[in-house]
Amino acid sequence: MKFSIFNFKFSILSYDVLIVALLCLTVPLFFYKLGQSSLVSWDEAWYAEIAGNIVKTGDFLHLTFNGGSYTDHPPFGFWLIALSFKLFGINEFWARFAPALIGFLGVITTYFLGRELFSKSVGFLSALALTSSPWFLYRSRSGNLDSILTTFFILTVLFALKASKNKHFLMPFSLSLVALLLTKTLAPLTIIPALIIIFWKNKLKLRDFRNALLLISSLILGWFFSQYFYKSDFFSRYFMIGFPGAEVKTDYLDNLKLAKEYLHNGIGKWFWPGIFGIFAGLFLRQKRFYILSTFFVIFITPFLFSNKGHIWHLIPLHPFMILAFFGFFYVVLEKICKKKIIVSLIIFAIGLYFSLLQMRQIWYQFVDIPAYVSDEAILSREAEKYAQDFYIDGGDFGPSAVFYSGGKHVSKVWEGGLPELFETPKPFVLITHQWRLDKYKIEKKRYKVLKSDRDKILVIKI
């Protein structure tokens, strides 16, 4: 019995099905205890509230948060989270489900990309190694956009390679590229040089790209201009968010060291092997290594001009570094040893050992951990019961307060503003600390404590 997906042909007893089945054994890494902890304000609760507003308003083009517009990132990732909410309800598990599912599919896609570039054994070991990449897995288990972005980078390169040989893959390639461009701000554009290398000097003619280019341009430009007419400063903000803190006059060496530290901590034991594969592969003068190395260099270059990047921003490099290492190792061993089974066994032993070693650490670090419900979640749920205005004080947990209060508008008390707030005639509920009320000498007769948890309290002005 045979079946096909996007022209990938499978047999029920094929090697590909066996590999995918083996990779499915890593599913607990992505979903076990996924919803047992409260959403973190930045960015989980923030993104969950934005996705929840899509469900509530039905407006999937104009994203909103706390009564204002949100234009930091395009909508595709929020659509996926909103779809989960629409089908299954709004809670922590379904806020994280789409990133976890897409992250797991990224592992499967890495296998097929490795198979396309090198061999099935390289694809399998690269996919397995990716599940042991600490920050790839961590962000896949988080209600964020990084695993979605990473997976569509992998998928777009895979479909581009397939399309360069068979024009029937141009439409799947186009859809994947659109999803990539609509996932995060500016970063997806770094894939363009790698795509140019893939399509350079192949059998496709310019007219073959007509429908694909029409689809890409109409969807992307349509979204861009819909945002511009909605908010006139959209384009300037798009570049500001996508390239934060960029300066010509900056310490490039310090920025490079910071990026190296982030990348090393993010990918773990695969850092030096990945760096070696990226640059050593160039000496083999093969197009497949040019693709991987070009993407790496173009993606990391903006980090030389800014120190505002974060460890999760470099996650899209993880699968390409891992593929470069196993690919280089495989190609060199294949030249030395003509028996492919021996080559596969050698890289299998290395890949399995380091992957399982790192997975074991990850499991106890952030998978099999105790449940945790935050104090802001507990107090904000209580605040939802009251019709009064909702304020927070003494912490940067606005998104959590908005999400767990059921979408109430949340205002943050300005520094030193508690006395002035209590002078206003309008009643309100407030999350604060008892010591802050005491510091500003707010008399106890002016408020009532509704609920307390850990060091925070929810009060109502009397």
N, C-alpha and C positions, 0 to 999 in steps of 0.2 A: 504494500500500500504506500502510495506517494502523495505528497501535498506540497504546496509552495506558498511562500510569503514574500511579497515584493520580488517575485522571480527567483528567490532562493529556493532550490528544490531539495526536499527532504525525503528520506525513506525512513519508515518506522524503526528499522533496525540499523540505521546509519550511524556512523561515528559521531556526526554532529549532534544527533539526538542524545546519544550516550553522554557526550561532553556537557550538553545543556542540563541533563538530568543530574550529573555530578555537581555542577555549579549550583544547582538548586539546593544542595545540602548547605550552602552558605546563607540561605534565607533567614534563619534565626538571627544572624548578625544584624540584619536590617530591620526585623520586625519584633523580636522578642522584647517584651516590656516597653514597647514603643510609646505608649500613651500614659504611662504611670506617673510621670512627673509634670509639673506645671510648665506652661510655656514661658520662655524667657522673654523679657521685654524687647530686647534688641538682638535678633530681629523677629523671633518666632511669633510673639503675640502681635506685633506690628503687622506682619504679613498675614497672619490669620484673620485679623480684624478687617484688613483690606479685602481679602477673599470673601469673608463673611458679608461685607457690604455689597459685593457683586451679587450674591444670592438674594439679599434683602431688597436691593433696588432693581435688579435685572439689567443694570447698565454695566456692560463688560468692556466698554471702551474707555470710560472716564473713571479712573480709580480714585477712591476717597478714603480718608482716615480722619476720625475725630472732627467731622464737620468741614474739613478742608480737602482740597485736591491733593493727589499723590502722583508725582511725575518722576520719581527717582529712577524707576525701572519700568520696562515695557510689561505688558500684561500676561504673557503666555504662562509663566509659572503660577501666577495668581489664578488664572483660569483653571489650571489643573487642581489646585487646592480647593477652589470654589466648587468644582465638579464633585469632589469627594464630599464636601459639606452638603451639597444639594442631594446627593444620593443617600448619604448615611447619617447626616447630622453634624452639628458643630461641636467638636470637642478636641482634646489634645491628640488623640490617636489619629483622627482623620485630618488634622492640621499637618501631621507629619507623614501621612500615608503616601501622598503623591511623590514627595522627594525621595522617600525610602524605596518606593516601587521603581521610579525612574532610575535611581541609583543602582538598584539591583539589575535592571535592564541594561544599564551601562556596563556592568560586568559581562553580561552575555554579549553585548555589542563588541566589547574589547576582544572577546574570543574570535568573533567573525572578522574583525579588523586584523588581528594577528594572523589568522589563517590566510586572509587575502594578501597580506604583505609578505609573510614568511612561510609558516606551516601551521598545521593543527596543534602540534605540541607547543609551539611558541604562543599561539592564541590562547590555549588552555592555561598555561602557566602564567601568562600576563594577566588573564582574567582573575585567576586565583590570587595572584600577588596584589591586584588592585583591591580586593576585599580586605587585605591586611594593611592597606595604607591608612594610617590612623585618622587623618583629617578627612579623607574622602568618605570613610565609613561614618565618622562622627557627624559630618554635615549631611550625609544621606539620612541619618536618623533625626535630623533637625528640620523644623519647618522653615527651611531656607531655600534659596534658588541655586546653590552651588552644584549640587548633584545633577540637577536638571540641565544646567549650562554645560557641565562636563560631558554628560551623556550625549547631548546633541552636537558637541564638538566631535566626539568619536563617531557618531552616526553619520554626520555630514561628510567626514573624510571617507568613511566606508562607502557611502553611496556615490561619492565623487569618483572613487577608484572603480567602482562597478560601472558607473555611467561612462567613464573614459573608454571602456571596452564594449559597452552595450548601451545604446541610446535609450532603451526602454527604462533605464534607471534614472533618467534625467528628471522625471516628475517626482519620484521619491526623494531624490537629491534636493530638488527645489523646496519641497515641503519641509524637509529636515533643516535646510538653511534658513527658511522663514521662521521656523520654531526657534532656532538658535538666535537669530537676530532679534526676536521678540521676547527673549528671556532676560537678558541683562543689558545694561547700558554700555555701549562702546566696545567692551571686551570682545564680543563676537567678531568684530571686523578684523581681528588679528589672524583669522583663518584664511583671509584672501590670498596672501602670497603662497601658502601651501596648496590652495586650490589651483592657482595659476600653474604651479609645477605639475600638478596631477594632469591637467588638461592640455599642457603644452605638447605640441607636435603629436597629437593622436589622430585617429581616423575620423573624428567627428568634424562636421562642417558647421559654419556659423549658423546656417538656417536650422540646424538640429537644435540649437539653443533657443530658438525663437519663443516657443511656448513656455519654456522654463523661465526665461528672462521676463516674459510678460507676467507670469504668475508672481515671481519674486518682487518685481518692481511695483505691481499694482497693490499687493498686500502691504509691503513695507512702506511705500510712499503714502498709501492711503491712511495707514495708521499714523505716520509722522505728521501729516498735514491735519488730521483730525485732532491731534494733540496741540499743534501750533495754533489752530483757530480757537481751541478751548483755553489755552494759556499761552500768551504771546512770548513769554521768556523761555519757552520749552527748549529751544535749540541750545541756548547758552547754558541752561541747566543740564542738558544732556551731556555736554562735554565736561562740565564742572564735576558732575557725579562720576562720569566714566574715567576721568583723569584727574583725581583730586590732588591738590597740593603740588602740581607740576610746576617746575621752575627751571629756567635755563641755568641760572646761577645756583647750583646746589652741589653737595658733596657726593659725586657719583660713586666713589669708592665705599663710603659709608652706606649709601643706598643699596649698593650691590651686596655688601655684607649682610644687611638687614634682610634682603630678599633671599640670600643663601640660607640664613638662619631659619626663616619662615619655611622655606621649601624643605630643608633638612628635617625640621621638626614635624612638618606636615606629612611627609612620605615615609619617614622613619628609615629603616635599614636599606631601603631601595634608593636612597639619595645618591651615594657615590657610584654604585653600579649604573644608575640611570644617567648620571652626568657623563660617565665613561662611555656608555653606549651612544649618547647623543653626539659626542664629538669624535669618538673613534670611528663611528660609522661613516663619517664623511670621507675617511681615507679609503673606503671601499669603492667610492665613486658609483654608488648605485642610487637610482631615483628614489627608492623607498626610504633610504636613510636621509636623503635631501628633504623629503617631505616632513619627516619627524623632526629633524634638526631645525629646519626653517620655521616651523610652527613654534618650537621652543624659543628660539632667538627672538622672533617677532613678538611673542607673547610677553617675554620677560623684559624686553627693552624699556617699556614705559616705567618700570619700577626703578630704573636708573635715575629718573628725573624727579622722583617723588619719594618721600619717606612716609606717606600716608596710606600705603598699602597694608593689607592684613594677611594673616596666614592662610585664610580661606580663599583669598583672591587667586592664589597660585595652584589651587586644586586641579584645574583643567590640565596642568602639565603632568600630573601623576601618571595617567595611563600611557602617555606618549613616551615618557622617560622609561617606564617599565618595558614597553614594547621595544624601545631602542636597545635596551640591555639584552633582553632575551633574543632579539633578532640578531644582534651583532654576534653574540655567543654562538647562536645556531649556525650562522653563515660561516664563521671561522672554523668551528668544529667540523662542519660538513666538508670543508676543504681538506682538513687534516685526516678525517676518518670517513671513508666512503660508505660505511654501513649506517644508514639513517637510524636504525633502531638503537644503536649504541649512542649516537648523538642525542636522540630524544631521551634516553634513559639518564644521561649525564645531566642535561639541563632540568629534567624532571626532578632528580634528586636534590639539586641545588634550590630550585624554585619551591618545592614542597617543604623543605626544611625551614627556610627563612620565612615562608608564608605562614606556616603553622606556628612558628615561634612568635611571630608578631601578632597573629590572631589571638593567641593565648593571653598576651598582655592586654590587648584591646578588650577582650571579653570581660575582664575584671575591672577595667578602667571605666568603661561607660556603657556596657551592655547589661551585664548581670549585676545591677546596682539597686540599692533600696529605693522604694518609692519616695517621692518628695512632693509635697504640696506647699507652695510658697505662701508667705503671710500676705503678700499683696493680692494673691488669688482669693484667699479666704475672706479678706476684708472687703475686696471689691465686689464679690458675690453678695455680701451683706449690704453693701451700699446700693446695689441694684434695687433693693426693696423700697428705697426712699425716693420720693419725687424731687427732693431738694437738689440744688446745684452740687456738683461733686468736685472736690479739690483734693490734690495730693501735695504733700509737703515733706521735704527732707529726703529725697531720693529720686533717682532717674528711672522710674518704673511706669511712666505714662501709658505705654502700649498695653502692659498687663492690666492696668486699671481700666482702660477702655474695653478690652476684650472680655475680662471677667465680670464687668458690670453690665454686660449685655449691650454694649455700644453706647452707654451714656457719654455725654460730652464731658471731658475731663479737663480741668484747668490746673495748672501748676502754680503754687504759691511762690511769688517772687521772693528773693533772698531778703530776709528781714521784714517780710510783709505780713506776718501773722497778726501783730497788733492791729494793723490797718484793716485786715480782713474781718476781724472780730468786731470792728466798729461799724461795719456795714449793716443795715437793717434787715437785709434779706437772709433768710435761714439757709444753711448749707450742711452737707456732710463732708468730713475731712479725714483723710488718712495721714497720721503724723506720729510723732513720738511723744511720750509723756514729758521727757526731759526738755523737748523743744517748747512745749507749752509752759513749763516751769521757767525756762530761760527767759521767755518774753513776758513772764508774769501774767499769764492769762488766768483770770480767776476761775475756780472750779464751778462756781455758780453760773458761769456763762456757757457751759457745755456739759454734755452727758456722754459718757463712754458707752457706745453701743456694742462694741466687740473688741477684743484684743487677741493678738497672736504674736508670740515671740516678743520682739521689741517694738512692734508697731501697734497702734490703736486706731479704731474708727470712732470718731466723735460726731455728734450733731450739735450745732449751735442752738442754745435754748433762747 
